[in-house]
Amino acid sequence: AEHQDLAGLHFVITAGPTVEDIDPVRYLSNRSSGKMGYALAQQAVQRGAEVTLVSGPTHLHPVPGAKMMYVRSTTEMLSGVQQAMKDADVLIAAAAPADYRPVQVYRQKWKKADGLPQLELEQTPDILANVSLARKAGQTIVGFAAETRDAIAFGRRKLTEKGLDLIVVNDVSQPGAGFDVDTNQVILLTQSGEVDELPLMAKSNVADRILTRVKLMRSQKNGE
Ligand code: PMT
């Protein structure tokens, strides 16, 4: 990657899953190892950016040089991101926040003798939609879309609905792409209609391609 080409920019990056408690021992979550988000943070640090990594629970080591912010629930991730966005230039949301949470959290462990627990679910807040509504002039917002079919169509819809500048679409049903693995195969879709289909590559290289695209979009916007 280019040397220090992101110096002067503050990136907020989300990674990993979030978890929503059902009772003191059980939770709802989404699949995510955190590898994609951590790779983005690592490459951004290497290229000279200031990086805040807002991370759900993962088994990964902290990224040296990044400011680590550890969160558990989607609401906590939202507050962390809102806090960090006060002086940030770019948000890249690679996390897989839990989309649903129990309306009521049982304070005691639910016992099998009590029968099946009734789980009434509600939606968690949408981090990207909230942040993009409150965005300051000059802030760039990048989302991911994890799809299992019609990836480009669903990705384009999320790009528009969440008010993003760029969306990184991955078909998580493809071998070597999506969760857990060290590689990913993504399609970059921009607000202006560009479609960039990247081959399967290491997540660190995917990260570099995304960062370079963000840098390019920002310099085009600033008329450089
Ligand atoms: O962590 P890895 O194991 O390396 O796997 C990487 C990954 C597959 C998790 C990653 O590449 C990825 O696709 N992340 C997005 C997962 C996801 O939640 O996708 P989604 O299509 O459900 O959400 C779309 C976008 O909205 C995402 O940017 C997500 O961060 C964001 N979102 C989702 C829910 C929510 N409540 N708030 C959000 O902001």
Residues whose N, C-alpha, C, O or C-beta is under 5 A from the ligand:
A	BS01	PMT	G16 R31 S32 S33 G34 K35 M36 A93 A94 A95 A96 P97 A98 D99 T124 P125 D126 I127 L128 G143 F144 A145 A146 N170 G178 F179 D180 V181
